[in-house]
Amino acid sequence: AIIEKMSQRMADLVDMRDVGDNSRIKFHCSSRNFLGVRTFLRDVTKGTAVVSSEFLEYRPKAPSIKLDRNGLILAAGSGTTTEFALVDLQTKGTLFVRDAVPIYMGQILGESNNPDDVVMNAIKEHPKYKGREKQKEIVAALTPPRDFTIEMALSYIQDDEMVEVTPKRIVMRKKILDAQQRKQLERKAAQGK
């Protein structure tokens, strides 16, 4: 699994040998493509892997790897997330945000179950009922969102996305926040302009 993962990240296997009960595997890999590998190795080896890295040399920029991931759930507008909206969103995929968190248009809220990006409203309120009508309560548990470290976020994003790091949170977003502008640029790129 480790050799396969490193080959997906365009790493060159340089040396492999057994040292006692352990194996020592040495790769040459660009720093950009190595992002996220430490977390993967920790998870696969249940914390027993020892990873060390050192600078080898400057090289021309290597092509970025294409991640095998589904599309994204993107915020349609700015505001504060509501539990009512997030319950609906979590049926569409895995969430990266919690309830009552400020968000803005173009922010990545989660990973979709579908291959295409989906723009959704995460700030809609529960409808208010007038008169004596009983208010219908939606009782559904929100699953805990997937949390990202800086390294995990940097390895997750693609070329058209960015990571914002503040003292309180790590936010992933599209470089172009407006959905209409993104569609226009995609059309122009498809036409070769």
Disulfide bonds with the S-S distance in Angstrom:
none
